[in-house]
């Protein structure tokens, strides 16, 4: 089968192939989570640049991967447990095994990709909205942008019919939340989000601000 693709412009699909297949959005889900967090900032329900309670970093630091928070992707035991088909660890155990309370650098003074950082953003969203992540993202981002099929997978059963490429996977291993949905909806969401259909001009500018990395990342241009 030919590789699927989808192109969206001006809020509509302009080209697509096999794009209605439901796939995991993996870390593209962080874009959706970031949009939800910034919308809550826009609504005055979260602060972007005030240190979080009992923390030295801010929401902005977490969203930019500049908080100094650990990443479970560096933990061999995590990958071994996923490969074995185990159930996800409780969050407290994950944080203990990654020593997540020890910052790797002073917030804002470095950069390192952190899934745990986005787990903390997920928790902020859930606490602020009084909803689980799936419901919060539907209300804040997905439905307002006309995205109707994408959802947050929570159990193995939720991955039935999803083109995973792996067997016996539990979505709970993606601690910030695994969104699954048609590829074409991912393209539409990104196009509509960046066109200003959700966030104010100021918030959209904050989201699109680039942070240049003076490092070399293997496999990346």
C-alpha positions as CSV (number, residue, x, y, z in Angstrom):
1,X,0.0,0.0,0.0
2,X,1.2,3.5,-0.8
3,X,2.2,5.7,2.1
4,X,-0.7,7.8,3.3
5,X,-0.4,11.6,3.3
6,X,-2.7,14.6,3.7
7,X,-2.2,18.3,2.8
8,X,-4.5,21.0,4.2
9,X,-4.7,24.6,3.2
10,X,-7.2,27.4,4.2
11,X,-9.0,25.0,6.5
12,X,-9.7,22.2,4.0
13,X,-8.0,19.2,2.5
14,X,-6.3,19.9,-0.8
15,X,-4.7,16.6,-1.4
16,X,-4.8,13.2,0.4
17,X,-4.1,9.5,0.0
18,X,-5.3,6.8,2.4
19,X,-5.6,9.7,4.8
20,X,-8.8,8.4,6.5
21,X,-6.9,5.6,8.2
22,X,-6.8,6.0,12.0
23,X,-3.2,6.3,13.3
24,X,-1.5,7.2,16.5
25,X,-0.5,10.9,16.5
26,X,2.4,10.2,18.9
27,X,4.2,13.4,19.8
28,X,2.1,15.5,17.4
29,X,-0.3,15.2,20.3
30,X,2.0,17.7,22.2
31,X,0.9,20.3,19.7
32,X,-2.7,19.7,20.7
33,X,-1.8,19.8,24.4
34,X,0.2,23.0,23.9
35,X,-2.7,24.6,22.1
36,X,-5.0,23.7,25.0
37,X,-2.6,25.1,27.6
38,X,-2.2,28.4,25.7
39,X,-6.0,28.7,25.3
40,X,-6.3,28.4,29.1
41,X,-3.6,31.1,29.4
42,X,-5.7,33.2,27.0
43,X,-8.7,32.7,29.2
44,X,-6.8,33.7,32.3
45,X,-7.1,30.2,33.8
46,X,-3.3,29.5,33.7
47,X,-0.2,31.7,33.8
48,X,2.5,31.3,31.2
49,X,5.4,32.8,33.0
50,X,4.7,32.4,36.7
51,X,6.6,29.6,38.4
52,X,4.3,26.6,39.2
53,X,3.5,25.8,42.8
54,X,6.6,24.5,44.6
55,X,8.6,24.5,41.3
56,X,11.2,26.7,39.8
57,X,9.9,26.4,36.2
58,X,7.0,27.9,34.4
59,X,4.4,26.6,32.0
60,X,6.4,28.2,29.2
61,X,9.5,26.3,30.2
62,X,7.5,23.0,30.1
63,X,6.0,23.8,26.7
64,X,9.4,24.7,25.3
65,X,11.2,21.7,26.8
66,X,13.4,24.1,28.8
67,X,12.3,23.3,32.3
68,X,15.2,20.9,33.0
69,X,12.8,18.0,33.7
70,X,13.9,14.5,33.0
71,X,12.7,12.4,30.1
72,X,11.6,8.7,30.5
73,X,12.8,8.0,27.0
74,X,16.3,7.9,28.4
75,X,15.4,5.0,30.8
76,X,16.3,1.6,29.5
77,X,13.9,-0.1,31.9
78,X,11.0,1.9,30.3
79,X,11.7,0.5,26.9
80,X,12.2,-3.0,28.2
81,X,8.8,-2.9,30.0
82,X,7.1,-1.5,26.8
83,X,8.7,-4.2,24.7
84,X,7.5,-6.9,27.1
85,X,3.9,-5.8,26.8
86,X,3.7,-4.8,30.5
87,X,1.1,-2.6,32.0
88,X,2.2,1.1,32.4
89,X,3.9,2.0,35.7
90,X,2.0,4.2,38.1
91,X,3.0,7.8,37.6
92,X,4.6,8.0,41.1
93,X,6.8,5.0,40.1
94,X,7.7,6.6,36.8
95,X,8.7,9.8,38.5
96,X,10.8,7.9,41.1
97,X,12.6,5.9,38.5
98,X,13.5,8.9,36.4
99,X,14.4,11.0,39.5
100,X,12.0,13.6,38.1
101,X,12.3,15.9,41.1
102,X,16.0,16.5,40.2
103,X,16.3,19.2,37.5
104,X,18.9,18.5,34.9
105,X,19.7,22.2,34.6
106,X,18.3,25.6,35.8
107,X,14.9,26.3,34.0
108,X,15.4,28.4,30.9
109,X,19.2,27.7,30.8
110,X,19.1,24.7,28.5
111,X,17.0,22.5,26.3
112,X,16.1,18.8,26.5
113,X,13.1,17.0,25.1
114,X,10.9,15.8,27.9
115,X,7.8,13.7,27.8
116,X,7.5,14.1,31.5
117,X,7.4,17.8,31.1
118,X,4.3,17.4,28.9
119,X,2.9,14.9,31.5
120,X,3.0,17.9,33.9
121,X,1.3,20.1,31.4
122,X,-1.4,17.4,31.0
123,X,-1.9,17.4,34.8
124,X,-2.2,21.2,34.8
125,X,-4.9,21.0,32.1
126,X,-6.8,18.3,33.9
127,X,-6.7,20.1,37.2
128,X,-7.7,23.4,35.7
129,X,-10.6,22.0,33.7
130,X,-11.8,19.3,36.2
131,X,-11.8,16.8,33.3
132,X,-9.6,14.0,32.1
133,X,-7.4,14.9,29.2
134,X,-9.6,13.5,26.5
135,X,-12.6,15.5,27.5
136,X,-10.6,18.7,28.0
137,X,-8.9,18.4,24.6
138,X,-12.3,17.8,23.0
139,X,-13.8,20.9,24.6
140,X,-10.8,23.2,24.2
141,X,-9.2,22.3,20.9
142,X,-10.6,19.4,18.9
143,X,-14.3,20.2,18.5
144,X,-13.7,24.0,18.1
145,X,-11.4,23.2,15.2
146,X,-13.9,20.8,13.6
147,X,-11.9,17.7,14.6
148,X,-14.6,15.1,15.4
149,X,-12.9,11.6,15.2
150,X,-9.6,12.1,17.0
151,X,-9.6,11.0,20.7
152,X,-7.2,10.1,23.5
153,X,-6.7,6.3,23.8
154,X,-6.6,5.1,27.4
155,X,-6.8,1.3,27.1
156,X,-5.5,-1.4,24.8
157,X,-9.1,-1.8,23.5
158,X,-9.0,1.8,22.4
159,X,-6.3,0.9,19.9
160,X,-8.5,-1.6,18.0
161,X,-8.5,-0.6,14.4
162,X,-5.6,1.8,14.9
163,X,-2.6,1.4,12.6
164,X,0.0,1.0,15.4
165,X,2.8,-1.0,13.7
166,X,3.4,-2.7,17.1
167,X,1.5,-5.4,18.9
168,X,0.1,-5.5,22.5
169,X,0.8,-1.8,23.2
170,X,-0.8,0.0,26.1
171,X,-1.4,3.7,25.3
172,X,-0.8,4.5,29.0
173,X,2.9,4.3,28.3
174,X,2.5,7.7,26.6
175,X,2.2,9.5,29.8
176,X,1.2,12.9,28.4
177,X,-1.6,11.2,26.4
178,X,-1.8,9.3,23.1
179,X,-4.1,10.9,20.6
180,X,-5.3,8.6,17.8
181,X,-7.3,9.7,14.8
182,X,-7.4,10.0,11.0
183,X,-4.2,11.4,9.4
184,X,-6.3,13.9,7.5
185,X,-7.6,15.3,10.8
186,X,-4.1,15.9,12.0
187,X,-3.4,18.0,8.9
188,X,-6.6,19.9,9.2
189,X,-6.0,20.6,12.9
190,X,-2.5,22.0,12.3
191,X,-3.7,24.2,9.4
192,X,-6.7,25.6,11.3
193,X,-4.7,26.1,14.4
194,X,-1.9,28.0,12.7
195,X,-4.4,30.1,10.7
196,X,-5.7,31.6,13.9
197,X,-9.0,29.7,14.2
198,X,-8.5,29.0,17.9
199,X,-5.8,31.2,19.6
200,X,-5.5,35.0,19.7
201,X,-2.8,36.6,17.5
202,X,-0.7,37.0,20.7
203,X,-1.0,33.5,21.8
204,X,-0.4,32.1,18.3
205,X,2.8,34.3,18.2
206,X,3.9,32.8,21.5
207,X,3.3,29.3,20.1
208,X,5.1,29.9,16.9
209,X,8.2,31.6,18.4
210,X,11.3,29.6,17.5
211,X,14.0,28.5,19.9
212,X,17.3,28.0,18.2
213,X,19.3,25.0,19.5
214,X,23.1,25.3,19.4
215,X,23.5,21.5,19.5
216,X,23.6,18.6,17.1
217,X,20.8,16.0,17.3
218,X,21.6,12.7,15.7
219,X,19.4,12.0,12.7
220,X,18.1,15.6,12.5
221,X,19.0,18.3,10.0
